[in-house]
Amino acid sequence: MKSFFRQFFPSHRKMPRKPRRRLQLENQYSSIYAVGDVHGCLDQLLRLEEKIVADAAERDGDKLIVMLGDYIDRGPSSSAVLDHLTAPPPPGFQRICLAGNHDQMFVDFYDAPSIHSDWLGLGGDETLASYGVYLDDDLHPLRTQIKTLVPIDHIGFLRDLPSMVTLGAFCFAHAGIDPRRSLDNQDDEVLLTSRPHEFEWESYSGQYTVIHGHTPVKEVRLGSRVNLDLKVYESGRLAALRIKEDGMTVLLSD
C-alpha cells in the first residue's frame, strides 16, 4: 500500500534547514583513516575498525577516524550503527563524523513524518525497522512510534554533524565538492548530494586532495579525488583510506 501511495502523492515538504558546520583543523595526526558509506552494515564497520586499530598499533601519536556519512538505510543495522558511532571511539583515536544525504533525509523525516516520503523507498523502511518502527497507512501511530522508539540522541547526533572537514592538504565531504569553487564557497547541497560527473575533475588542480563517498564504485582509485563508497550493503566490502606522510593506502573490511 505504501508503494501505491508514493506513485501519486509527492514526498513530504522539506523544512528549512540550518547550514551545517564546516571544520578546519591542523593535521596533528600520525595517521588519518577515512571510512566510506556504512549504510547500516554494522558487521563490516566493526571488522574494518578492528583492522584500523591493528594497522595503527605500531605508530605513536594521535590518530583520527573520519566517517564520510550515510550511516543508515539499506543495510539491516542502522540503529546499532548509530549506537556505535555515538559511543567513544577506539582507545588512542579521535573520530569525526560527517553528514551524508541519507542522514539528512532521516532528520527531515523525523521532523515531519509522511507515508509518502521518498526516503522510505531509499532505505528508510529498513532504518525504521531497525528501531522496531513498522509502517502502515495510519500516520498518527507512526508519529508516536518514531518519537517513542527512535532515541533523541541519535537524531541530535545526525542533526549536528558537520558537512565538511579540512585537515592539512585533505578535504573530506560526503559527496565531494564543487572543484570550481573555493572551499569557503561550497553549498551543503553539493557537499551532501552532488555526483562527480557533474564537474570536470580531470582538470582539477586544487591544493586539496578530496576524499568522499556517496557515488558507488567497484574499486577505490587513488588520486586527487578518492571515492570510498563500495556499496557495502551489496558488495559486503567497506573501505577505509589510510593517510600518512608517506602516502595513501586502502584498507577493506573483507
C-alpha atoms as a printed R data frame, in Angstrom:
    type eleno elety resid chain resno      x      y       z
1   ATOM     1    CA   MET     A     1  0.000  0.000   0.000
2   ATOM     2    CA   LYS     A     2  2.851  2.404   0.811
3   ATOM     3    CA   SER     A     3  4.380  1.994  -2.645
4   ATOM     4    CA   PHE     A     4  0.955  2.578  -4.232
5   ATOM     5    CA   PHE     A     5  0.544  5.911  -2.447
6   ATOM     6    CA   ARG     A     6  4.067  7.053  -3.419
7   ATOM     7    CA   GLN     A     7  3.183  6.794  -7.092
8   ATOM     8    CA   PHE     A     8  0.532  9.501  -6.803
9   ATOM     9    CA   PHE     A     9  1.496 11.732  -3.882
10  ATOM    10    CA   PRO     A    10  4.627 13.894  -3.658
11  ATOM    11    CA   SER     A    11  7.068 13.374  -0.856
12  ATOM    12    CA   HIS     A    12  6.661 15.490   2.267
13  ATOM    13    CA   ARG     A    13  7.565 19.133   2.005
14  ATOM    14    CA   LYS     A    14 11.115 19.834   3.088
15  ATOM    15    CA   MET     A    15 11.521 22.092   6.087
16  ATOM    16    CA   PRO     A    16 14.075 24.917   6.010
17  ATOM    17    CA   ARG     A    17 17.491 23.636   7.063
18  ATOM    18    CA   LYS     A    18 20.103 25.336   9.149
19  ATOM    19    CA   PRO     A    19 23.501 25.350   7.368
20  ATOM    20    CA   ARG     A    20 25.789 22.670   8.705
21  ATOM    21    CA   ARG     A    21 29.114 23.354  10.366
22  ATOM    22    CA   ARG     A    22 32.434 23.189   8.496
23  ATOM    23    CA   LEU     A    23 35.587 22.158  10.342
24  ATOM    24    CA   GLN     A    24 39.117 23.310   9.545
25  ATOM    25    CA   LEU     A    25 41.779 21.572  11.606
26  ATOM    26    CA   GLU     A    26 45.535 21.378  11.753
27  ATOM    27    CA   ASN     A    27 46.861 17.985  10.725
28  ATOM    28    CA   GLN     A    28 48.441 16.913  14.000
29  ATOM    29    CA   TYR     A    29 47.751 13.209  13.478
30  ATOM    30    CA   SER     A    30 50.242 10.439  12.813
31  ATOM    31    CA   SER     A    31 47.568  8.628  10.800
32  ATOM    32    CA   ILE     A    32 44.138  9.527   9.431
33  ATOM    33    CA   TYR     A    33 41.620  6.892   8.375
34  ATOM    34    CA   ALA     A    34 38.652  7.935   6.236
35  ATOM    35    CA   VAL     A    35 35.763  5.436   6.137
36  ATOM    36    CA   GLY     A    36 33.204  5.218   3.332
37  ATOM    37    CA   ASP     A    37 29.411  4.889   3.421
38  ATOM    38    CA   VAL     A    38 28.341  2.374   6.113
39  ATOM    39    CA   HIS     A    39 24.627  2.165   5.227
40  ATOM    40    CA   GLY     A    40 23.519  0.170   8.235
41  ATOM    41    CA   CYS     A    41 26.187 -2.543   7.877
42  ATOM    42    CA   LEU     A    42 27.477 -2.837  11.437
43  ATOM    43    CA   ASP     A    43 29.380 -6.102  10.990
44  ATOM    44    CA   GLN     A    44 31.534 -4.658   8.217
45  ATOM    45    CA   LEU     A    45 32.121 -1.476  10.212
46  ATOM    46    CA   LEU     A    46 33.316 -3.433  13.246
47  ATOM    47    CA   ARG     A    47 35.632 -5.608  11.135
48  ATOM    48    CA   LEU     A    48 37.089 -2.581   9.396
49  ATOM    49    CA   GLU     A    49 37.544 -0.788  12.693
50  ATOM    50    CA   GLU     A    50 39.474 -3.791  14.035
51  ATOM    51    CA   LYS     A    51 41.771 -3.617  11.015
52  ATOM    52    CA   ILE     A    52 42.271  0.120  11.504
53  ATOM    53    CA   VAL     A    53 43.201 -0.345  15.158
54  ATOM    54    CA   ALA     A    54 45.647 -3.135  14.287
55  ATOM    55    CA   ASP     A    55 47.144 -1.116  11.438
56  ATOM    56    CA   ALA     A    56 47.759  1.876  13.696
57  ATOM    57    CA   ALA     A    57 49.060 -0.088  16.680
58  ATOM    58    CA   GLU     A    58 52.761  0.437  15.963
59  ATOM    59    CA   ARG     A    59 52.522  4.169  15.364
60  ATOM    60    CA   ASP     A    60 52.763  6.718  18.135
61  ATOM    61    CA   GLY     A    61 50.850  9.961  18.220
62  ATOM    62    CA   ASP     A    62 47.232 10.923  17.795
63  ATOM    63    CA   LYS     A    63 45.137  9.027  15.255
64  ATOM    64    CA   LEU     A    64 41.905 10.125  13.641
65  ATOM    65    CA   ILE     A    65 38.976  8.342  12.003
66  ATOM    66    CA   VAL     A    66 36.865 10.448   9.624
67  ATOM    67    CA   MET     A    67 33.483  8.902   8.842
68  ATOM    68    CA   LEU     A    68 32.155 10.137   5.495
69  ATOM    69    CA   GLY     A    69 28.417  9.940   6.182
70  ATOM    70    CA   ASP     A    70 25.428  7.774   5.222
71  ATOM    71    CA   TYR     A    71 25.463  5.654   8.369
72  ATOM    72    CA   ILE     A    72 21.904  4.432   7.871
73  ATOM    73    CA   ASP     A    73 19.490  2.926   5.305
74  ATOM    74    CA   ARG     A    74 19.644 -0.147   3.061
75  ATOM    75    CA   GLY     A    75 21.580 -2.363   5.487
76  ATOM    76    CA   PRO     A    76 19.986 -4.221   8.437
77  ATOM    77    CA   SER     A    77 21.532 -2.476  11.464
78  ATOM    78    CA   SER     A    78 21.133  1.296  11.174
79  ATOM    79    CA   SER     A    79 20.156  1.853  14.806
80  ATOM    80    CA   ALA     A    80 23.099 -0.259  16.015
81  ATOM    81    CA   VAL     A    81 25.496  1.677  13.760
82  ATOM    82    CA   LEU     A    82 24.338  4.924  15.372
83  ATOM    83    CA   ASP     A    83 24.687  3.359  18.833
84  ATOM    84    CA   HIS     A    84 28.284  2.547  17.915
85  ATOM    85    CA   LEU     A    85 29.104  5.970  16.486
86  ATOM    86    CA   THR     A    86 27.607  7.841  19.444
87  ATOM    87    CA   ALA     A    87 29.828  5.798  21.787
88  ATOM    88    CA   PRO     A    88 33.523  6.651  22.314
89  ATOM    89    CA   PRO     A    89 35.978  5.752  19.520
90  ATOM    90    CA   PRO     A    90 38.655  3.083  19.983
91  ATOM    91    CA   PRO     A    91 41.343  3.975  22.555
92  ATOM    92    CA   GLY     A    92 44.032  6.203  21.081
93  ATOM    93    CA   PHE     A    93 41.727  7.526  18.352
94  ATOM    94    CA   GLN     A    94 39.616 10.585  17.797
95  ATOM    95    CA   ARG     A    95 36.617 10.374  15.488
96  ATOM    96    CA   ILE     A    96 34.870 12.948  13.307
97  ATOM    97    CA   CYS     A    97 31.585 12.003  11.664
98  ATOM    98    CA   LEU     A    98 30.346 13.946   8.637
99  ATOM    99    CA   ALA     A    99 26.771 14.253   7.392
100 ATOM   100    CA   GLY     A   100 25.512 12.276   4.413
101 ATOM   101    CA   ASN     A   101 22.365 12.824   2.398
102 ATOM   102    CA   HIS     A   102 20.657  9.759   3.905
103 ATOM   103    CA   ASP     A   103 21.390 11.077   7.393
104 ATOM   104    CA   GLN     A   104 19.765 14.378   6.427
105 ATOM   105    CA   MET     A   105 16.721 12.583   4.999
106 ATOM   106    CA   PHE     A   106 16.228 10.725   8.278
107 ATOM   107    CA   VAL     A   107 16.305 14.006  10.208
108 ATOM   108    CA   ASP     A   108 13.811 15.538   7.764
109 ATOM   109    CA   PHE     A   109 11.502 12.535   8.166
110 ATOM   110    CA   TYR     A   110 11.751 12.637  11.958
111 ATOM   111    CA   ASP     A   111 10.759 16.305  11.912
112 ATOM   112    CA   ALA     A   112  7.841 15.759   9.505
113 ATOM   113    CA   PRO     A   113  6.863 12.076   9.138
114 ATOM   114    CA   SER     A   114  4.945 11.143   5.997
115 ATOM   115    CA   ILE     A   115  3.997  7.801   4.455
116 ATOM   116    CA   HIS     A   116  4.638  9.494   1.086
117 ATOM   117    CA   SER     A   117  8.294 10.326   1.841
118 ATOM   118    CA   ASP     A   118 10.742  9.401  -0.919
119 ATOM   119    CA   TRP     A   119 13.174  8.411   1.833
120 ATOM   120    CA   LEU     A   120 11.132  5.310   2.682
121 ATOM   121    CA   GLY     A   121 11.901  3.835  -0.719
122 ATOM   122    CA   LEU     A   122 15.610  4.692  -0.442
123 ATOM   123    CA   GLY     A   123 16.301  2.533   2.585
124 ATOM   124    CA   GLY     A   124 14.250  4.415   5.152
125 ATOM   125    CA   ASP     A   125 11.981  1.391   5.627
126 ATOM   126    CA   GLU     A   126 14.985 -0.648   6.769
127 ATOM   127    CA   THR     A   127 16.177  2.093   9.103
128 ATOM   128    CA   LEU     A   128 12.790  2.407  10.798
129 ATOM   129    CA   ALA     A   129 12.539 -1.385  11.102
130 ATOM   130    CA   SER     A   130 15.899 -1.416  12.912
131 ATOM   131    CA   TYR     A   131 14.193  0.651  15.640
132 ATOM   132    CA   GLY     A   132 11.079 -1.535  15.663
133 ATOM   133    CA   VAL     A   133  9.019  1.016  13.707
134 ATOM   134    CA   TYR     A   134  6.823 -0.572  11.042
135 ATOM   135    CA   LEU     A   135  4.689  1.377   8.599
136 ATOM   136    CA   ASP     A   136  1.023  1.190   7.776
137 ATOM   137    CA   ASP     A   137 -1.291  3.807   6.318
138 ATOM   138    CA   ASP     A   138 -2.107  5.497   9.628
139 ATOM   139    CA   LEU     A   139  0.182  8.476  10.189
140 ATOM   140    CA   HIS     A   140 -0.720  9.132  13.828
141 ATOM   141    CA   PRO     A   141  0.634  5.831  15.234
142 ATOM   142    CA   LEU     A   142  3.689  6.361  13.016
143 ATOM   143    CA   ARG     A   143  4.450  9.698  14.665
144 ATOM   144    CA   THR     A   144  4.029  8.130  18.093
145 ATOM   145    CA   GLN     A   145  6.252  5.155  17.255
146 ATOM   146    CA   ILE     A   146  9.029  7.369  15.918
147 ATOM   147    CA   LYS     A   147  9.063  9.688  18.920
148 ATOM   148    CA   THR     A   148  8.950  6.694  21.280
149 ATOM   149    CA   LEU     A   149 11.348  4.241  19.630
150 ATOM   150    CA   VAL     A   150 13.975  6.429  17.915
151 ATOM   151    CA   PRO     A   151 16.395  7.762  20.570
152 ATOM   152    CA   ILE     A   152 16.531 11.531  20.575
153 ATOM   153    CA   ASP     A   153 20.330 11.364  20.909
154 ATOM   154    CA   HIS     A   154 20.505  9.590  17.530
155 ATOM   155    CA   ILE     A   155 18.593 12.424  15.878
156 ATOM   156    CA   GLY     A   156 20.611 15.042  17.752
157 ATOM   157    CA   PHE     A   157 23.825 13.374  16.590
158 ATOM   158    CA   LEU     A   158 22.709 13.372  12.936
159 ATOM   159    CA   ARG     A   159 21.371 16.910  13.134
160 ATOM   160    CA   ASP     A   160 24.658 18.303  14.443
161 ATOM   161    CA   LEU     A   161 27.046 16.596  12.006
162 ATOM   162    CA   PRO     A   162 29.356 18.903  10.022
163 ATOM   163    CA   SER     A   163 29.239 18.787   6.229
164 ATOM   164    CA   MET     A   164 32.969 19.175   5.554
165 ATOM   165    CA   VAL     A   165 36.321 18.991   7.289
166 ATOM   166    CA   THR     A   166 39.721 20.085   6.015
167 ATOM   167    CA   LEU     A   167 42.892 18.666   7.520
168 ATOM   168    CA   GLY     A   168 46.127 19.995   6.094
169 ATOM   169    CA   ALA     A   169 46.078 19.227   2.361
170 ATOM   170    CA   PHE     A   170 42.998 16.982   2.571
171 ATOM   171    CA   CYS     A   171 39.316 17.842   2.293
172 ATOM   172    CA   PHE     A   172 36.620 15.388   3.400
173 ATOM   173    CA   ALA     A   173 32.932 15.629   2.438
174 ATOM   174    CA   HIS     A   174 30.251 13.014   1.889
175 ATOM   175    CA   ALA     A   175 29.618 13.667  -1.817
176 ATOM   176    CA   GLY     A   176 32.712 15.696  -2.676
177 ATOM   177    CA   ILE     A   177 32.975 19.363  -3.579
178 ATOM   178    CA   ASP     A   178 32.419 21.717  -6.483
179 ATOM   179    CA   PRO     A   179 36.018 21.973  -7.764
180 ATOM   180    CA   ARG     A   180 35.263 25.305  -9.455
181 ATOM   181    CA   ARG     A   181 34.709 26.997  -6.097
182 ATOM   182    CA   SER     A   182 36.901 27.690  -3.105
183 ATOM   183    CA   LEU     A   183 36.256 25.612  -0.002
184 ATOM   184    CA   ASP     A   184 34.832 28.702   1.671
185 ATOM   185    CA   ASN     A   185 32.145 28.863  -1.008
186 ATOM   186    CA   GLN     A   186 30.703 25.323  -1.028
187 ATOM   187    CA   ASP     A   187 26.971 24.650  -0.648
188 ATOM   188    CA   ASP     A   188 25.713 21.941   1.699
189 ATOM   189    CA   GLU     A   189 23.606 20.593  -1.167
190 ATOM   190    CA   VAL     A   190 26.796 19.953  -3.154
191 ATOM   191    CA   LEU     A   191 28.674 18.512  -0.181
192 ATOM   192    CA   LEU     A   192 25.863 16.048   0.577
193 ATOM   193    CA   THR     A   193 24.233 15.206  -2.774
194 ATOM   194    CA   SER     A   194 26.416 16.039  -5.808
195 ATOM   195    CA   ARG     A   195 27.926 13.488  -8.201
196 ATOM   196    CA   PRO     A   196 31.458 13.580  -9.660
197 ATOM   197    CA   HIS     A   197 30.170 13.538 -13.253
198 ATOM   198    CA   GLU     A   198 28.590 16.960 -12.675
199 ATOM   199    CA   PHE     A   199 32.065 18.550 -12.672
200 ATOM   200    CA   GLU     A   200 35.247 18.417 -14.755
201 ATOM   201    CA   TRP     A   201 37.542 16.677 -12.309
202 ATOM   202    CA   GLU     A   202 40.085 15.803 -14.996
203 ATOM   203    CA   SER     A   203 41.333 19.388 -14.955
204 ATOM   204    CA   TYR     A   204 41.203 19.797 -11.163
205 ATOM   205    CA   SER     A   205 44.419 21.295  -9.824
206 ATOM   206    CA   GLY     A   206 43.316 22.496  -6.403
207 ATOM   207    CA   GLN     A   207 45.515 22.434  -3.342
208 ATOM   208    CA   TYR     A   208 43.404 19.775  -1.585
209 ATOM   209    CA   THR     A   209 43.021 16.058  -2.140
210 ATOM   210    CA   VAL     A   210 39.267 15.446  -1.915
211 ATOM   211    CA   ILE     A   211 38.072 12.322  -0.058
212 ATOM   212    CA   HIS     A   212 34.395 11.388  -0.402
213 ATOM   213    CA   GLY     A   213 31.777  8.649  -0.806
214 ATOM   214    CA   HIS     A   214 28.127  8.837  -1.957
215 ATOM   215    CA   THR     A   215 28.573  7.609  -5.549
216 ATOM   216    CA   PRO     A   216 29.153  3.827  -5.620
217 ATOM   217    CA   VAL     A   217 32.272  2.469  -7.317
218 ATOM   218    CA   LYS     A   218 33.631 -1.062  -7.681
219 ATOM   219    CA   GLU     A   219 37.184 -0.237  -6.636
220 ATOM   220    CA   VAL     A   220 38.937  2.607  -4.833
221 ATOM   221    CA   ARG     A   221 41.311  4.555  -7.071
222 ATOM   222    CA   LEU     A   222 43.904  6.882  -5.609
223 ATOM   223    CA   GLY     A   223 44.382 10.375  -6.995
224 ATOM   224    CA   SER     A   224 43.460 14.000  -6.338
225 ATOM   225    CA   ARG     A   225 39.882 12.780  -5.716
226 ATOM   226    CA   VAL     A   226 39.308  9.482  -3.872
227 ATOM   227    CA   ASN     A   227 35.872  7.822  -3.718
228 ATOM   228    CA   LEU     A   228 35.394  5.306  -0.875
229 ATOM   229    CA   ASP     A   229 31.790  4.184  -1.471
230 ATOM   230    CA   LEU     A   230 31.920  0.470  -2.359
231 ATOM   231    CA   LYS     A   231 28.152 -0.073  -1.932
232 ATOM   232    CA   VAL     A   232 28.775 -2.183   1.154
233 ATOM   233    CA   TYR     A   233 25.149 -3.322   1.511
234 ATOM   234    CA   GLU     A   234 25.550 -5.252  -1.779
235 ATOM   235    CA   SER     A   235 29.301 -5.870  -2.112
236 ATOM   236    CA   GLY     A   236 29.924 -6.731   1.536
237 ATOM   237    CA   ARG     A   237 33.061 -4.552   1.445
238 ATOM   238    CA   LEU     A   238 33.557 -1.379   3.446
239 ATOM   239    CA   ALA     A   239 36.580  0.739   2.531
240 ATOM   240    CA   ALA     A   240 38.918  2.947   4.520
241 ATOM   241    CA   LEU     A   241 41.734  5.172   3.308
242 ATOM   242    CA   ARG     A   242 44.825  5.461   5.493
243 ATOM   243    CA   ILE     A   243 46.560  8.810   5.081
244 ATOM   244    CA   LYS     A   244 50.123  9.282   6.323
245 ATOM   245    CA   GLU     A   245 53.036 11.495   5.399
246 ATOM   246    CA   ASP     A   246 54.320  8.839   3.004
247 ATOM   247    CA   GLY     A   247 51.062  8.445   1.067
248 ATOM   248    CA   MET     A   248 47.627  6.811   0.986
249 ATOM   249    CA   THR     A   249 46.683  3.142   1.395
250 ATOM   250    CA   VAL     A   250 43.295  1.399   1.066
251 ATOM   251    CA   LEU     A   251 42.020 -0.967   3.768
252 ATOM   252    CA   LEU     A   252 38.970 -3.212   3.291
253 ATOM   253    CA   SER     A   253 36.660 -4.855   5.811
254 ATOM   254    CA   ASP     A   254 36.736 -8.144   3.837
